[in-house]
Each structure stands twice: as structure tokens, then as C-alpha cells.
Amino acid sequence: MAFAPQIKIPATYIRGGTSKGVFFRLADLPASCQVPGEARDKLFMRVIGSPDPYSAHIDGMGGATSSTSKCVILSKSSVPDHDVDYLYGQVSIDKPFVDWSGNCGNLSTAAGAFAIHAGLVDPSRIPDNGVCVVRVWQANIKKTIIAHVPVTNGQVQETGDFELDGVTFPAAEIVLEFMDPSDDGDEGGSMFPTGKLVDDLEVPGVGTFKATMITAGIPTVFVNAADIGYTGTELREQINTDAQALQRFEAIRIAGALRMGLIQTPEEAATRQHTPKIAFVAPPTAYQASSGKTIEASDVDLLVRALSMGKLHHAMMGTCAVAIGTAAAIPGTLVNQAAGGGAREAVRFGHPSGTLRVGAQAKLVNGQWTVTKAIMSRSARILMEGWVRVPGDTF
């Protein structure tokens, strides 16, 4: 019996924020994978090593977590006044699908840096030394992200002294601006799809909870930690080893997705694992981060824990941080209440790995809340570049 040999595809493995992903230039993909569809999805799944019933990704580039099961495509931008189009695929770990319903805020950092590395930014816009402003079109949600990428001797500067909780080593700081993040692109509609800052969310078989449901950065359902039996100081192992708790969180997420109009039936949630996110909030209190570092109550404005792809995230998703910052800026939301209430333009929250600061400017216009942009700092570093190999009969 003859077996297809492996093929190799140019690729770059990059850490962006607290995530990692395999990055491709669109033109480097096989022809059938340069357009959306089954071939592209099969390629990305094989690159990552999914679906994997062992949830280990031994035979792929993934790391068997939502933070490390990601692929990205970049190309010259099709949108005026932008440098690159950035398309993100969240690869399911144990099921055969790729979720294209949202963005990855952490890898948005790497998208700006990779755009320069890959020759996708006009050389005239790259300073010899200074900061290159990369105008990224986020194709999943049709939004603009501005990445301020440090450059030294005409090349992306990756090393530095900027420390990011959840990342072991320091690197160069990249400032991200998420422009007009207050709705979810094709989903459209209000930043608060239900029309309320706080809803009573009925979850069949679980209970009814106060919830803030927002589409800013990424659709997110916020609930109070105390209402679901938590303190907001929980670490990954406390949640992810509790199968019953994970089922309850998924039930809350599905109920939120239905109320937000993101899905029409509960069954649709199985193929939309990436969005919405589910997060729980609490007022500040001291706790020990996963690194062993003590986070004092005075270090943060509130505590937030968020789940991604059915598991508690080890730090915080970048897009969810945008949702946190936006909701914190709007008096009356559960996030704002946990932070002490009142108007604010920035918030520092505690997550399992430490703390993160995000800024957002919100305003009330004709009875509707809008946010012009959200800002936060991350870092990115190329880990490996060359070719990724997959069996020739993958797609």
C-alpha cells in the first residue's frame, strides 16, 4: 500500500502575549487552502494535531490548551488604510473543527510583529529605529487593531524588559489599540445585545444569575463569582479538574449565547466553542498567583477568571481583557460594580497568573453605550521559523 509523502509549508511559530500559534502567509499556503473551506480547516487541524482523543497534541504543533491550539493567516490588506489582513483560527483540541467566530487578542500582538517580519508592511513605513505603527485589519470580526511595534536597526525588536504576568521571560513591549471594539463584526447590533447592562440569566437545570453580556473585543458573559460559589481567587487546577463545574460553566455559556443571539439552538454551541467567553468577577482580595507570587488586594481593582474553549484560562485572553476594560468603564455593569463602581478609563484586574491593566474610553451616545478604543500592552517573540510538515493526503 502506497502512502502519501509529507509536504512542507513555510510557517513561523510565535508567542504572542500569553498564547502561541502557527503563523502563515496566505501566499505560502497550498492553493486549496488559500480560500476558506474544508481543505484549510483540515490543514490547520493536522498542523496542530487535532482532533486528539488523548488531549495531548503529541503529533502536532499544538499544546493541548486553548492558548496553544491556534493558527493565523496574514496577507497584504484588502482594506484601504491598513497594512495587513489578519485571520485567526481557534482549533478544537478533541473535536474535528476550527472556530472562526472571533479574534485572539494575544496573537493580535504577534500579528503586528509578524507583518513586519514577513515583508507585508511597506518598507517606507518602517523606521530604522523607533516604533512602527502597523494597521491590522482583523478579518474575523472586521475591526481595526493598531499595533505599536518597536524597531531597532530596521528589524522588529523582540527582547526587552517588559514583564507580562503569565509569560516567563521579559520581552519588548508592544502597545495594542483595539479600535471601536463595541460590537462583533458580522454579528452586528448593540454592545449590549439584550439592551441591558445587567440581566437575570436563566440557566436550565442550574439556576438564575445576574449577568452582564457584552460584545466588546469578544462576546463575553460576566457573572458574579459569589453567585456561583466562587471567590474569584481560583487557579486553573481548582476549576479544570472539576468536571461538574465545567459542565455548569458550559450551561451558563450556552444560555448566554442564546440570549445574546449568537446561536439559535443549544446544539449550535458545540461548533462555536470560541465565543462567547464566560467569566466571573469579584471585588479585590489577596491571593497567591500560579507563579507563587502574592497579589495583594491593593494591587488590583477587581478579580476576574475566564474560561476559554471549556477550560479556565491560565491568565487572561486579550480579547476578554478588552471586554473587561470596556465593561469596567460603564457604570452599572457587574464588572464595574466589582471594581467599586463609578466612572473610570482604566482598570487593573487580577487573574490566575497575576495582574493586567487595560484602558477603555466609553461614552453614552443617544442612549447607547459605545467605546472608541481599548488599549493594553503585550509582547511577542518568534520561537521557530522554517516549514511545518503534514502528510500529503491531509486535505
C-alpha positions as CSV (number, residue, x, y, z in Angstrom):
1,M,0.0,0.0,0.0
2,A,1.4,3.4,-1.0
3,F,1.3,6.3,1.5
4,A,1.4,10.0,0.6
5,P,4.7,11.6,1.5
6,Q,4.8,14.7,3.7
7,I,4.6,18.1,2.3
8,K,6.2,21.2,3.8
9,I,4.7,24.6,4.1
10,P,6.5,27.8,5.2
11,A,5.5,28.7,8.7
12,T,6.5,30.6,11.8
13,Y,5.8,29.6,15.4
14,I,5.2,32.7,17.5
15,R,4.3,33.5,21.1
16,G,2.0,36.5,21.3
17,G,1.0,37.7,24.7
18,T,0.1,34.6,26.8
19,S,-0.7,32.5,23.7
20,K,1.2,30.7,21.0
21,G,0.3,30.0,17.4
22,V,1.5,28.8,14.0
23,F,1.6,31.7,11.5
24,F,1.3,31.5,7.7
25,R,1.5,34.0,4.9
26,L,-1.6,33.4,2.8
27,A,0.5,33.1,-0.4
28,D,2.6,30.3,1.2
29,L,-0.5,28.0,1.7
30,P,-1.4,25.3,-0.8
31,A,-3.8,26.7,-3.4
32,S,-6.8,24.8,-2.0
33,C,-6.1,26.3,1.5
34,Q,-5.8,29.9,0.3
35,V,-9.6,30.1,0.4
36,P,-12.0,29.3,3.4
37,G,-13.3,25.8,3.4
38,E,-12.7,22.2,4.3
39,A,-9.2,22.0,2.9
40,R,-8.0,24.9,5.1
41,D,-9.6,23.5,8.2
42,K,-8.1,20.1,7.7
43,L,-4.7,21.6,7.2
44,F,-4.9,23.6,10.4
45,M,-6.2,20.6,12.4
46,R,-3.3,18.4,11.2
47,V,-0.7,21.2,11.9
48,I,-2.0,21.5,15.4
49,G,-2.5,17.7,15.9
50,S,-6.3,17.7,16.3
51,P,-8.7,16.1,16.9
52,D,-6.8,14.3,19.6
53,P,-8.7,11.9,21.9
54,Y,-5.7,11.9,24.2
55,S,-5.8,15.8,24.5
56,A,-2.0,15.9,24.3
57,H,-1.2,17.1,20.8
58,I,1.8,14.8,20.6
59,D,1.5,14.6,16.8
60,G,1.3,18.3,16.1
61,M,2.4,21.8,17.0
62,G,-0.4,22.4,19.5
63,G,0.0,22.4,23.2
64,A,-3.4,20.9,24.1
65,T,-4.7,24.1,25.6
66,S,-6.9,26.8,24.2
67,S,-3.9,29.2,24.4
68,T,-1.7,27.0,22.2
69,S,-4.2,25.5,19.6
70,K,-4.2,28.4,17.2
71,C,-3.3,29.2,13.6
72,V,-3.1,32.5,11.9
73,I,-3.0,33.7,8.3
74,L,-1.7,37.1,7.3
75,S,-1.7,38.8,3.9
76,K,-1.4,42.3,2.4
77,S,-4.5,44.1,3.4
78,S,-7.6,44.2,1.2
79,V,-8.9,47.1,3.2
80,P,-7.8,50.7,2.5
81,D,-5.5,52.4,5.0
82,H,-4.5,49.1,6.5
83,D,-1.2,47.2,6.2
84,V,-2.3,43.6,6.7
85,D,-5.3,41.3,6.9
86,Y,-5.2,39.0,10.0
87,L,-7.3,35.9,10.1
88,Y,-7.4,33.7,13.2
89,G,-8.5,30.1,13.6
90,Q,-9.1,28.5,17.0
91,V,-8.5,24.8,16.6
92,S,-10.6,22.5,18.7
93,I,-8.5,20.1,20.7
94,D,-10.6,16.9,20.7
95,K,-13.2,17.6,18.0
96,P,-12.7,18.0,14.2
97,F,-13.4,21.7,13.6
98,V,-11.8,25.1,13.5
99,D,-13.7,28.0,15.1
100,W,-13.5,31.2,13.0
101,S,-16.1,33.2,15.1
102,G,-13.8,35.5,16.9
103,N,-10.3,37.1,17.4
104,C,-7.4,36.3,19.6
105,G,-6.2,39.4,21.4
106,N,-2.9,37.9,22.4
107,L,-2.0,36.8,18.9
108,S,-3.0,40.2,17.7
109,T,0.3,41.3,19.2
110,A,2.2,38.8,17.2
111,A,0.2,39.7,14.0
112,G,1.7,43.2,14.1
113,A,5.2,41.9,14.6
114,F,4.9,39.1,12.1
115,A,3.6,41.5,9.5
116,I,6.9,43.3,9.6
117,H,9.0,40.1,9.7
118,A,7.1,38.6,6.7
119,G,7.6,41.7,4.5
120,L,3.9,42.6,4.5
121,V,4.4,46.2,5.6
122,D,5.6,48.8,3.2
123,P,9.3,49.3,3.9
124,S,8.8,53.1,3.7
125,R,6.6,52.9,6.9
126,I,9.2,51.0,8.9
127,P,11.7,53.3,10.8
128,D,15.3,52.4,11.2
129,N,14.8,52.9,14.9
130,G,11.7,53.7,16.8
131,V,8.1,52.4,16.7
132,C,6.4,51.1,13.6
133,V,2.6,51.6,13.6
134,V,1.1,48.5,12.0
135,R,-2.5,48.9,10.9
136,V,-4.1,45.5,11.2
137,W,-7.5,44.5,9.7
138,Q,-8.9,41.8,11.9
139,A,-10.8,39.8,9.3
140,N,-12.8,37.5,11.7
141,I,-14.6,40.4,13.3
142,K,-14.0,43.2,10.8
143,K,-12.3,45.5,13.2
144,T,-9.1,47.6,13.2
145,I,-6.2,46.9,15.6
146,I,-3.3,49.3,15.7
147,A,0.0,47.6,16.9
148,H,2.9,49.8,18.0
149,V,5.9,47.6,17.3
150,P,9.4,48.6,18.5
151,V,12.0,48.5,15.8
152,T,15.8,48.5,16.1
153,N,18.1,48.7,13.0
154,G,15.1,48.2,10.8
155,Q,14.1,44.9,12.4
156,V,11.4,44.1,15.0
157,Q,12.9,44.3,18.5
158,E,11.8,41.3,20.4
159,T,13.9,41.4,23.5
160,G,13.4,43.9,26.3
161,D,12.4,44.4,29.9
162,F,8.6,44.4,29.7
163,E,7.2,41.8,32.0
164,L,3.8,40.2,31.4
165,D,2.2,38.0,34.0
166,G,1.7,34.6,32.5
167,V,4.8,34.8,30.4
168,T,8.1,33.5,32.0
169,F,10.6,35.9,30.5
170,P,10.6,39.6,29.7
171,A,10.5,40.9,26.2
172,A,9.9,44.2,24.2
173,E,6.6,45.9,24.9
174,I,4.0,46.2,22.1
175,V,1.1,48.5,22.7
176,L,-2.2,47.5,21.1
177,E,-5.2,49.7,20.3
178,F,-8.4,47.9,19.6
179,M,-10.4,50.4,17.7
180,D,-14.2,50.6,18.0
181,P,-14.4,47.2,19.7
182,S,-18.0,47.6,20.8
183,D,-19.7,45.0,18.5
184,D,-18.8,41.7,17.0
185,G,-18.5,42.5,13.3
186,D,-20.9,40.3,11.3
187,E,-23.0,39.7,14.4
188,G,-23.7,43.4,14.5
189,G,-26.1,45.1,16.9
190,S,-25.6,46.8,20.2
191,M,-22.6,46.4,22.6
192,F,-25.2,45.0,25.0
193,P,-27.2,42.7,22.8
194,T,-30.0,42.3,25.4
195,G,-30.3,46.1,25.8
196,K,-29.5,45.9,29.5
197,L,-26.3,46.3,31.5
198,V,-27.4,43.5,33.8
199,D,-29.8,40.7,33.1
200,D,-31.3,37.9,35.0
201,L,-29.9,34.9,33.0
202,E,-31.9,31.8,33.4
203,V,-29.8,28.7,33.0
204,P,-31.9,25.5,32.6
205,G,-31.1,23.0,35.3
206,V,-28.7,25.3,37.0
207,G,-30.4,28.4,38.2
208,T,-30.8,32.1,37.5
209,F,-27.9,34.5,37.8
210,K,-27.2,38.2,37.4
211,A,-25.2,38.6,34.2
212,T,-23.6,41.3,32.1
213,M,-23.5,40.3,28.4
214,I,-21.3,42.4,26.2
215,T,-19.8,42.3,22.7
216,A,-16.6,44.3,23.0
217,G,-13.3,42.7,21.9
218,I,-15.2,39.3,22.0
219,P,-18.7,38.4,23.1
220,T,-18.5,37.7,26.9
221,V,-20.9,36.7,29.6
222,F,-19.9,38.0,33.0
223,V,-21.4,36.6,36.3
224,N,-20.6,37.3,39.9
225,A,-18.2,34.8,41.4
226,A,-20.1,34.7,44.7
227,D,-23.4,33.8,42.9
228,I,-21.8,30.6,41.5
229,G,-20.0,29.6,44.7
230,Y,-16.5,31.1,44.0
231,T,-14.3,33.8,45.4
232,G,-12.5,34.9,42.2
233,T,-9.2,33.8,43.6
234,E,-9.4,30.3,42.0
235,L,-6.5,28.9,39.9
236,R,-6.7,26.7,36.9
237,E,-6.5,23.3,38.7
238,Q,-9.4,24.1,41.0
239,I,-11.8,24.6,38.1
240,N,-10.4,22.3,35.4
241,T,-10.3,19.2,37.5
242,D,-14.0,19.6,38.4
243,A,-16.0,18.1,35.6
244,Q,-19.3,19.1,37.2
245,A,-18.2,22.7,37.4
246,L,-17.1,22.8,33.8
247,Q,-20.5,21.4,32.7
248,R,-22.2,24.1,34.7
249,F,-20.0,26.8,33.1
250,E,-20.8,25.5,29.7
251,A,-24.5,25.6,30.5
252,I,-24.2,29.3,31.6
253,R,-22.2,30.0,28.4
254,I,-24.9,28.4,26.2
255,A,-27.7,30.3,28.0
256,G,-25.8,33.5,27.4
257,A,-25.1,32.7,23.8
258,L,-28.8,32.2,23.2
259,R,-29.8,35.4,25.0
260,M,-27.1,37.3,23.0
261,G,-28.5,35.9,19.7
262,L,-25.1,34.3,18.9
263,I,-26.8,30.9,18.4
264,Q,-30.4,29.8,17.8
265,T,-30.3,26.4,19.4
266,P,-28.3,24.9,22.3
267,E,-26.8,22.4,19.9
268,E,-25.1,25.1,17.9
269,A,-22.8,25.8,20.8
270,A,-20.9,22.6,20.1
271,T,-19.5,24.2,17.0
272,R,-19.0,27.6,18.5
273,Q,-16.7,26.9,21.4
274,H,-14.5,30.1,21.0
275,T,-17.4,32.5,21.6
276,P,-18.9,33.7,23.8
277,K,-16.5,33.6,26.7
278,I,-17.7,33.1,30.2
279,A,-16.0,35.0,33.1
280,F,-16.7,35.5,36.7
281,V,-15.8,38.7,38.7
282,A,-15.2,39.6,42.4
283,P,-14.1,42.6,44.4
284,P,-10.3,42.7,45.3
285,T,-8.9,40.3,47.8
286,A,-5.4,38.9,48.3
287,Y,-4.5,35.6,46.7
288,Q,-1.5,33.6,45.5
289,A,-1.0,33.6,41.7
290,S,0.0,30.4,39.9
291,S,3.7,31.5,40.0
292,G,3.6,31.7,43.8
293,K,3.6,35.5,43.8
294,T,1.2,37.1,46.3
295,I,-1.2,39.5,44.7
296,E,-2.4,42.0,47.3
297,A,-5.9,43.4,47.3
298,S,-4.4,46.9,46.9
299,D,-2.7,45.7,43.6
300,V,-5.9,45.4,41.7
301,D,-9.3,46.9,41.2
302,L,-11.1,43.6,40.9
303,L,-10.6,39.9,40.3
304,V,-11.6,38.1,37.0
305,R,-11.4,34.5,36.0
306,A,-12.4,33.5,32.5
307,L,-12.9,30.2,30.6
308,S,-11.7,29.6,27.0
309,M,-12.7,26.5,25.0
310,G,-14.3,25.0,28.1
311,K,-11.4,25.4,30.5
312,L,-10.3,28.1,32.9
313,H,-7.6,30.2,31.2
314,H,-4.1,30.2,32.8
315,A,-4.0,34.1,32.6
316,M,-6.4,36.2,30.5
317,M,-7.4,36.2,26.9
318,G,-6.5,39.5,25.2
319,T,-10.0,39.9,23.7
320,C,-11.6,39.2,27.0
321,A,-9.4,41.8,28.6
322,V,-10.9,44.3,26.1
323,A,-14.4,43.2,27.3
324,I,-13.3,43.6,30.9
325,G,-11.9,47.1,30.4
326,T,-14.9,48.2,28.4
327,A,-17.4,46.8,30.9
328,A,-15.4,48.3,33.8
329,A,-15.7,51.8,32.2
330,I,-19.5,51.6,32.1
331,P,-21.2,52.3,35.5
332,G,-23.7,49.6,36.4
333,T,-22.2,46.5,34.8
334,L,-21.2,43.6,37.1
335,V,-17.6,44.3,36.2
336,N,-17.9,48.0,37.1
337,Q,-19.6,47.1,40.4
338,A,-16.9,44.6,41.3
339,A,-14.3,47.3,40.7
340,G,-16.1,49.6,43.1
341,G,-18.4,51.5,40.7
342,G,-18.1,54.9,39.2
343,A,-16.6,56.2,36.0
344,R,-13.1,55.0,35.0
345,E,-10.9,54.9,31.9
346,A,-8.6,52.1,33.0
347,V,-8.7,49.0,35.3
348,R,-6.2,46.6,36.7
349,F,-7.6,43.2,37.4
350,G,-6.2,40.1,39.0
351,H,-6.2,36.8,37.0
352,P,-4.7,33.4,37.8
353,S,-1.2,34.3,36.7
354,G,-1.0,37.9,38.1
355,T,-2.4,41.2,37.0
356,L,-3.2,43.1,33.8
357,R,-4.1,46.7,33.1
358,V,-6.4,47.7,30.3
359,G,-7.8,51.0,29.4
360,A,-11.1,51.8,27.6
361,Q,-12.9,55.0,26.9
362,A,-16.7,54.6,26.9
363,K,-19.4,57.2,26.3
364,L,-23.2,57.2,26.2
365,V,-24.5,58.4,22.8
366,N,-28.2,58.6,22.1
367,G,-28.9,56.2,24.9
368,Q,-26.4,53.6,23.6
369,W,-23.0,52.9,25.2
370,T,-20.1,53.0,22.8
371,V,-16.3,52.6,23.2
372,T,-13.9,54.3,20.9
373,K,-10.9,52.1,21.7
374,A,-9.3,49.8,24.3
375,I,-5.6,49.8,25.0
376,M,-3.2,47.3,26.5
377,S,0.4,46.2,26.4
378,R,1.6,42.7,25.4
379,S,4.8,41.3,23.9
380,A,5.6,38.8,21.1
381,R,8.6,36.6,20.1
382,I,9.4,34.3,17.3
383,L,10.1,30.8,18.7
384,M,10.8,29.0,15.5
385,E,10.6,29.6,11.7
386,G,11.0,27.4,8.7
387,W,8.5,24.8,7.5
388,V,5.7,22.8,9.1
389,R,5.2,19.3,7.6
390,V,1.9,17.4,7.2
391,P,1.1,14.2,5.3
392,G,0.3,15.0,1.7
393,D,-3.2,13.5,1.9
394,T,-4.3,15.7,4.8
395,F,-6.5,17.9,2.7
